[in-house]
Amino acid sequence: MKKDIHPKYYENAKVKCSCGAEFEVASTEPEIKVEICSNCHPLYTGNKKLVDTAGRVDRFEARLKKSEELKKQAEERRAKKEAKTKNEEKSKEEK
């Protein structure tokens, strides 16, 4: 193997789950945080668990709100441009 190209390997890396369970595995990271582990996963326990997707929903709603604001701004610019064009046409007709 080549030297100095491989990451450091931790034999006793700690895994911490949001349910409170902690165990050790071998990994290239010294500490790993997970949302679901084998102690609380519905497949292993048979219990249902609601996974928090609020972050995803919040991000989607923020993107939706931003796109609506951008549409509104574009519509205002378009209306302003049309009004300016009409005013220029009227001034040309008057001359």
C-alpha positions in Angstrom: 0.0 0.0 0.0 1.0 3.6 -0.6 1.9 5.6 2.5 0.1 8.8 3.5 -2.9 8.4 1.2 -5.2 6.4 3.4 -7.5 8.0 6.0 -7.0 7.3 9.7 -8.9 4.2 10.7 -10.6 4.1 14.1 -11.1 0.6 15.6 -13.5 2.0 18.3 -15.5 4.7 16.6 -18.6 5.6 18.6 -22.0 5.7 17.0 -24.7 7.8 18.7 -28.3 7.5 17.7 -31.1 10.0 18.3 -32.9 7.3 20.4 -30.0 7.4 22.9 -28.3 4.1 21.9 -24.5 4.1 21.7 -22.3 1.4 20.3 -18.8 1.1 18.8 -17.8 0.1 15.2 -14.7 0.5 13.1 -14.7 3.5 10.8 -12.7 6.4 9.3 -14.6 8.8 11.5 -14.1 9.0 15.3 -17.7 9.7 16.0 -20.9 9.1 14.0 -24.3 10.5 14.7 -27.4 8.8 13.2 -31.1 9.3 13.3 -32.1 5.7 13.2 -30.2 2.6 14.3 -31.0 -1.1 14.7 -32.3 -0.5 18.2 -35.0 1.8 17.0 -35.5 1.0 13.4 -39.1 -0.1 12.7 -37.9 -3.1 10.6 -36.1 -4.5 13.6 -38.4 -3.4 16.4 -41.8 -3.9 14.8 -42.9 -0.5 16.1 -43.8 2.5 14.0 -41.7 5.6 14.4 -42.4 9.0 12.8 -39.3 10.3 11.1 -39.0 14.0 11.3 -39.3 15.5 7.8 -40.0 19.0 9.0 -36.7 20.3 7.7 -37.6 19.1 4.2 -41.0 20.6 4.3 -39.7 23.9 5.6 -37.1 24.1 2.9 -39.7 23.4 0.2 -42.1 26.0 1.6 -39.2 28.5 1.7 -38.4 27.8 -2.0 -42.1 28.0 -2.9 -42.4 31.4 -1.2 -39.3 32.7 -2.8 -40.5 31.6 -6.3 -43.8 33.4 -5.7 -42.0 36.5 -4.7 -39.8 36.4 -7.8 -42.9 35.9 -10.0 -44.5 38.9 -8.4 -41.4 41.0 -8.9 -41.1 39.9 -12.6 -44.8 40.8 -13.1 -44.3 44.3 -11.6 -41.2 44.9 -13.8 -43.2 43.8 -16.8 -46.1 46.1 -16.0 -43.7 49.0 -15.3 -42.0 48.4 -18.7 -45.3 48.2 -20.5 -46.4 51.5 -18.9 -43.2 53.1 -19.9 -43.6 51.9 -23.5 -47.1 53.3 -23.6 -46.0 56.6 -22.3 -43.2 56.8 -24.9 -45.7 55.9 -27.7 -48.1 58.7 -26.5 -45.3 61.2 -26.5 -44.3 60.3 -30.0 -47.9 60.6 -31.2 -48.1 64.1 -29.7 -45.1 65.3 -31.5 
